[in-house]
Amino acid sequence: MEEATKNTYQKLSQLSSSQLNLGLLAGLEVKLSKVPNDLDLLRLQLELLKKAGLLNEAFATQQKLASLSGHFISDDMIKAAQKLSSVTKYFNVDEIKPNNFSNTPLVVIDDFLSPAFLSDLLSHTLENENKFRMANVGSDNPYYVPDKRLTHVSFELGEFKAHFLDFVGNNLNHFKTLLNIPDFNYAKSEIKLTNHLNGGFFQPHADNKAMFGDTKRVISWLYYYHQVPKAFKGGELLAFDSNIQQQEYYTHKFTKIEPINNRFVAFPSCFYHAVTPTLLADNQFSNGRMAVAGHIRFE
């Protein structure tokens, strides 16, 4: 990992620290107890909750903010979320911030698979360890760049491939609604298995440079799974506030998504994101931070 990337992750680690953000939230709660409907304080609370990765609490604050500000959640969004899952959380662009930056729209579904299916997927992954190789970067002409990414990857999903592709394909319109993505013609889906071992990371990047840019990727999604109890630390997804037109992002404004076992996440491919370094003491493949990762392409 290059020195500049190390410095970036050091800064991001400090900004996403649970101890730091929980301390700031505690102080904010005192102020909110006196003026519970103050929009500026609620926006700050939402930002801190996102940085801390407290998505349930962040979702509740977002809903309160939407109601108080008159930015009501549409019936279409509510219905789309319910169609995906009874526990779907969605984070949408609530406002355009200075310099045309906006937060990354997200869909998060916990307890996504049945315990039996999850167990079978984990067994399949471990039984096919020898099929994994170091991942490349790029979509059409990929190449290996260890200073940008350290990820083990396999395209051997067996019977599990159809399950994920069917879910994403059958619910494509719901994802468009929740992620603020205009209608498009579906072309195909990419899908792979990944595993991050000790030191595994993926530096800040976007999977496309525009909503409908050259790579043809429009929606990116991940499904996290791992051994229980969890043996690793880190490996969080950071979804940055981004200016898509200028291809820029804020390193100090982001949502942290913990790689919780049995969690599904989706977001527009044009928003910048990163994977923080994984810490795995025994560096055993079976104890890594695993994911099914995919992209939906347009034509």
N, C-alpha and C positions, 0 to 999 in steps of 0.2 A: 504494500500500500504506500503510495506517495506521501510525502510529508504534508503537502497541502490538504490531502484527503484526511489524514490523521487529525490535523488541526480542525477541520470542519466537523469531524465526528466528536472531537473533544468538546467543541462548542455546543453541538446538538445534544450531547449527553448531559451537559449542565442545564440546558434550557428545558429538557424533558424530564429532569430529575423529579421523582415523586415527592421527595422530601421538600424540595424548593417550592413546587407548585402547591402542595398541600398546605405549606406554611402560608403562602400568599392567599390561598383560598380561605384559610381560617380567619385571617385579618379582614378579608372581604365580606365574610359572613356577618361579622360584627356590624359593618356598615349597612349591609342589606337588611339586617334585622330592624333597622330604623326606617329605611326607605326601600321596602321589598320590591317595588315596581320601577325602580330607577333604571332606565334603559341602558345608560352608559355602564353602570355597575354590572348589569346582567350580561352585557356584551363582554366585559372583562372576565366575568365568571365563566362564560362559555369558552373563551379563549384559553383560560388556565385549565379548565377541565379537559379540553381537547389535548393540550400539551401533556397532561398527566396520563392520558389514555383512559380516563374515566368516562367511557362512552355512554353508559346508561344515564349517568347524571347529566352529561352534556346534552343528550337528546331531550331530557326533561326541560333543561334550561332553554334549549332552542325552541321547544314548543311554547314555552311561556313567553319568550321574546316575540315570537311570531304573532301570538294573540294580542299582546300589549301594543305592538307597533302597527297593528292592522294588516300585517303581511300574513294573511291567513293561509294555512296549508290547504291546497285545493282538494276537492273530493277525489279527483283522479289520482293524486299522490297517495291519499289515504287508502283508496281501493287497491292501487298497485302494490303498496307495502303489504297489505293484508293477503293479497294473492300469493306473494312470495313466501310469507311465513307470518305466523301470529306474533312473532317476536322481532320482526324486522325493524332495524333502526336506520334512518336515512338522514344524512346531513347535506343540506343544499346551499346553494349560493344565496345568502340572505341579503346581501348588499354588495355593490361594487365599492371597493376600498380605494384610498388614494392611489393615483398612478395606474388605475385599471387593474389592480390586483384583486383576486377573489379566492375564497377558500375552495378547496377541492370537494366537489360533491362526492358523497360516499353512500354505499349501501352495505350494511353489516348485519349478518344473520348468525347468531350463535346457536349451538346445538343443532347443526345443520343436517347431519347424517344420523341414522339409527346407530346404537352402540355396536350391533352386529356387523353392519356394513363398514363402519369405521375400523373395527378390528380386522376385518378381511383386507381392507386397503392397506393397513399397516403391515400385515403379514406379507402381502404381495410385494410391498416396497422392500422389506428386509430380505425376502427370498430372491430378489432380483438386484441385489447390491452390485453385482458384477456388470450390470448393464449401464451403470451411471458413469458419466464422463464430466470433465470440467466444462462449464458452460462458456459459450462465446457471447459477444455483444453484437447488436445489429440485427435487423430483421431479414433483409434480402441477401446480404453478403456478410454473414456473421464471421467474426474472428475473435481469437482468444486474447484478452487484455487483462491480466491479473491485477493491474493497478486500478482497474475500474470495477471488477467483479470477481468474486470467488464463490462460485456456486457449483454444486454437483447436479447434473441433470440427466434425465432418461426420458425417452419417448415411448417406453414400453408400459402402457397402462392396462393392457389386456381388456378384460370385461368391464373395467371401471371407466374406460373412456366414454362409452355411450351414455352412462348415467349422468356424468357432468355435462356433456354436450347437449343432451336432451333437456336438462334443467335450464341451461342458459338459453338454448334456442327456443324452447317453449315459453319462456318468460321474457323474451327480448323486448317486447313492447313495454313491459313493466319497468325494465331497467332504463329504457329511454326516458320514460316519464320521471322516474326518481332521480336520474342523473342529469336532467336538463339537456338531453341530446336530441337534436332535430331528427326527423324521420330519415332513414337511409335504407338502401338496398343491401341486404345481407349477402356477403360473398362466401366466407368460410370462417372456421374457427381454428386457432392454434391451441395446442394443449400439451403439457409436459409435467413430469414429476421433478421436483427439486429437493435438495437437501443441503442445508448450511451446517458445516462442521465448525470446529474451532477457527476463529478468524474470518469466517465467511461473511461477505457483505456485498452490497451493490450500491455504488456511489450515486448521488443525486442525478436524476435524468428524467426525461419524458419519453414515453413509448411512441409518441408522434409529435410533430412540431405544430400541428394545428388540429382542430376538431376532425377535419377530413383531409389530413395531410398525406405526404408521399408514402409513408409506410403502410397505409391503409388500415392501421389499427385504430379502432374507435372506442372500444370498451376493454379494459384490462380487469382481470379478476383473479382471486387467489382463494384457495381453501387450505387452512392450516391444520396440521395434525402432528402428533408426536407420542412418544412413550409416556406413560403415567406411572410414577411421578416424573415430572419434567426434570431433565438433567442439565439443560442449558440455560444460559441467561442471554439477554439481548435479542437480536434478530427482529426488532420491531420494524414495522412499516411506518415511515413518516411521510405523510401527504402534505405537501407544502402549498401555502397560498401562492398563486401563480398569476403572471400576466402572460396569457397565451400569445397575444399579438406580438409582444416583444421577446418572447421565449426567455422569460426571467422568472425567478422565484425568490421568496423571502426565506432565509435560513432560520429566522427567529419567529416565524408564524407558521404553525403546522398542526396537524392532528396526528397523534401517536396511536397506532393500532397494534395492540399486543398480539403476538402470534398464538392466541389461545387455542387449545385443542378443540377441534370441531367447529371452527369459525370460518365463515365465508365472507369475502369482501370484494366489492366491485367499485370501479371509478372510471371516469373518462381518461382515455390513454394520453391525452394531450397535457394533463396536469403533471407537474414535477413531483417525484417521490424518490425515496431511498430506503435501503434496508440497513439497519445499524449492525455493527459487527457482533457476531455470535461468540459467546464464551462457553466452551465445552471442555471441561477439565480432562476427561478421558479420551476425547476426540474419536469416540466410537461412532461408526455410521448409524448404528441402531438407536443412538441417543440424540441424533441431530434434530434440527428445526426443519421439519418437512412441510412441503406444500404441493398441491396441484395448482399449476399456474396456466392461465389461458388468456387469449386475446380474441376479440371478435373483429373481423375485418369487413369493410364495406367494399362495394364494387363501383 
